[in-house]
Amino acid sequence: MNKIVREHYPVENLPADLREGLTDGSTVRVVVEIENRSPSPAEISFAEFMTQVEAYRNQDDRRVTSAEAVARIRELRDEWDD
């Protein structure tokens, strides 16, 4: 989702209908977002996504098997039993 955020925006620069009730000389935070925007469809196909996942997995050397992960968790859990 795209949005525009302006911090410390001068009240004097706001349109008249937005200035109502605000003091001149002060600043506000302005956030502009598109309403009711439906989610856009995926920009890449599932096959392309899985190709990117596989590329990430191939470069990541921290992978462990399920058995290794379970063993680590059990070891941590058992530390609390002592």
CNS distance restraints for C-alpha pairs under 8 A (distance, minus, plus):
assign (resid   1 and name CA) (resid  33 and name CA) 7.99 0.50 0.50
assign (resid   2 and name CA) (resid  33 and name CA) 6.67 0.50 0.50
assign (resid   2 and name CA) (resid  34 and name CA) 7.53 0.50 0.50
assign (resid   3 and name CA) (resid  31 and name CA) 6.92 0.50 0.50
assign (resid   3 and name CA) (resid  32 and name CA) 5.52 0.50 0.50
assign (resid   3 and name CA) (resid  33 and name CA) 4.69 0.50 0.50
assign (resid   3 and name CA) (resid  34 and name CA) 7.31 0.50 0.50
assign (resid   4 and name CA) (resid  30 and name CA) 7.87 0.50 0.50
assign (resid   4 and name CA) (resid  31 and name CA) 5.63 0.50 0.50
assign (resid   4 and name CA) (resid  32 and name CA) 5.05 0.50 0.50
assign (resid   4 and name CA) (resid  33 and name CA) 6.74 0.50 0.50
assign (resid   5 and name CA) (resid  29 and name CA) 7.24 0.50 0.50
assign (resid   5 and name CA) (resid  30 and name CA) 5.64 0.50 0.50
assign (resid   5 and name CA) (resid  31 and name CA) 4.51 0.50 0.50
assign (resid   5 and name CA) (resid  32 and name CA) 6.50 0.50 0.50
assign (resid   6 and name CA) (resid  29 and name CA) 5.73 0.50 0.50
assign (resid   6 and name CA) (resid  30 and name CA) 5.10 0.50 0.50
assign (resid   6 and name CA) (resid  31 and name CA) 6.56 0.50 0.50
assign (resid   7 and name CA) (resid  28 and name CA) 6.66 0.50 0.50
assign (resid   7 and name CA) (resid  29 and name CA) 4.61 0.50 0.50
assign (resid   7 and name CA) (resid  30 and name CA) 6.56 0.50 0.50
assign (resid   8 and name CA) (resid  27 and name CA) 4.85 0.50 0.50
assign (resid   8 and name CA) (resid  28 and name CA) 5.20 0.50 0.50
assign (resid   8 and name CA) (resid  29 and name CA) 5.68 0.50 0.50
assign (resid   9 and name CA) (resid  13 and name CA) 7.53 0.50 0.50
assign (resid   9 and name CA) (resid  27 and name CA) 5.02 0.50 0.50
assign (resid   9 and name CA) (resid  28 and name CA) 5.10 0.50 0.50
assign (resid   9 and name CA) (resid  29 and name CA) 6.04 0.50 0.50
assign (resid   9 and name CA) (resid  30 and name CA) 6.92 0.50 0.50
assign (resid  10 and name CA) (resid  14 and name CA) 7.31 0.50 0.50
assign (resid  10 and name CA) (resid  25 and name CA) 6.91 0.50 0.50
assign (resid  10 and name CA) (resid  26 and name CA) 6.22 0.50 0.50
assign (resid  10 and name CA) (resid  27 and name CA) 4.48 0.50 0.50
assign (resid  10 and name CA) (resid  28 and name CA) 6.47 0.50 0.50
assign (resid  11 and name CA) (resid  19 and name CA) 6.41 0.50 0.50
assign (resid  11 and name CA) (resid  22 and name CA) 7.16 0.50 0.50
assign (resid  11 and name CA) (resid  23 and name CA) 7.31 0.50 0.50
assign (resid  11 and name CA) (resid  24 and name CA) 5.92 0.50 0.50
assign (resid  11 and name CA) (resid  25 and name CA) 6.62 0.50 0.50
assign (resid  11 and name CA) (resid  26 and name CA) 5.93 0.50 0.50
assign (resid  11 and name CA) (resid  27 and name CA) 5.45 0.50 0.50
assign (resid  11 and name CA) (resid  28 and name CA) 6.49 0.50 0.50
assign (resid  12 and name CA) (resid  19 and name CA) 7.51 0.50 0.50
assign (resid  12 and name CA) (resid  24 and name CA) 6.13 0.50 0.50
assign (resid  12 and name CA) (resid  25 and name CA) 7.12 0.50 0.50
assign (resid  14 and name CA) (resid  18 and name CA) 6.10 0.50 0.50
assign (resid  14 and name CA) (resid  19 and name CA) 6.05 0.50 0.50
assign (resid  15 and name CA) (resid  19 and name CA) 6.42 0.50 0.50
assign (resid  16 and name CA) (resid  20 and name CA) 6.81 0.50 0.50
assign (resid  19 and name CA) (resid  23 and name CA) 7.92 0.50 0.50
assign (resid  22 and name CA) (resid  26 and name CA) 7.82 0.50 0.50
assign (resid  44 and name CA) (resid  48 and name CA) 6.08 0.50 0.50
assign (resid  44 and name CA) (resid  49 and name CA) 6.53 0.50 0.50
assign (resid  45 and name CA) (resid  49 and name CA) 6.24 0.50 0.50
assign (resid  46 and name CA) (resid  50 and name CA) 6.14 0.50 0.50
assign (resid  47 and name CA) (resid  51 and name CA) 6.21 0.50 0.50
assign (resid  48 and name CA) (resid  52 and name CA) 6.38 0.50 0.50
assign (resid  49 and name CA) (resid  53 and name CA) 6.28 0.50 0.50
assign (resid  50 and name CA) (resid  54 and name CA) 6.11 0.50 0.50
assign (resid  51 and name CA) (resid  55 and name CA) 6.22 0.50 0.50
assign (resid  52 and name CA) (resid  56 and name CA) 6.23 0.50 0.50
assign (resid  53 and name CA) (resid  57 and name CA) 6.18 0.50 0.50
assign (resid  54 and name CA) (resid  58 and name CA) 6.10 0.50 0.50
assign (resid  55 and name CA) (resid  59 and name CA) 6.51 0.50 0.50
assign (resid  56 and name CA) (resid  60 and name CA) 6.21 0.50 0.50
assign (resid  57 and name CA) (resid  61 and name CA) 7.90 0.50 0.50
assign (resid  57 and name CA) (resid  63 and name CA) 7.81 0.50 0.50
assign (resid  64 and name CA) (resid  68 and name CA) 5.96 0.50 0.50
assign (resid  64 and name CA) (resid  69 and name CA) 6.46 0.50 0.50
assign (resid  65 and name CA) (resid  69 and name CA) 6.33 0.50 0.50
assign (resid  66 and name CA) (resid  70 and name CA) 6.17 0.50 0.50
assign (resid  67 and name CA) (resid  71 and name CA) 6.12 0.50 0.50
assign (resid  68 and name CA) (resid  72 and name CA) 6.24 0.50 0.50
assign (resid  69 and name CA) (resid  73 and name CA) 6.28 0.50 0.50
assign (resid  70 and name CA) (resid  74 and name CA) 6.10 0.50 0.50
assign (resid  71 and name CA) (resid  75 and name CA) 6.11 0.50 0.50
assign (resid  72 and name CA) (resid  76 and name CA) 6.28 0.50 0.50
assign (resid  73 and name CA) (resid  77 and name CA) 6.07 0.50 0.50
assign (resid  74 and name CA) (resid  78 and name CA) 5.95 0.50 0.50
assign (resid  75 and name CA) (resid  79 and name CA) 6.44 0.50 0.50
assign (resid  76 and name CA) (resid  80 and name CA) 7.30 0.50 0.50
assign (resid  77 and name CA) (resid  81 and name CA) 7.27 0.50 0.50
assign (resid  78 and name CA) (resid  82 and name CA) 7.10 0.50 0.50
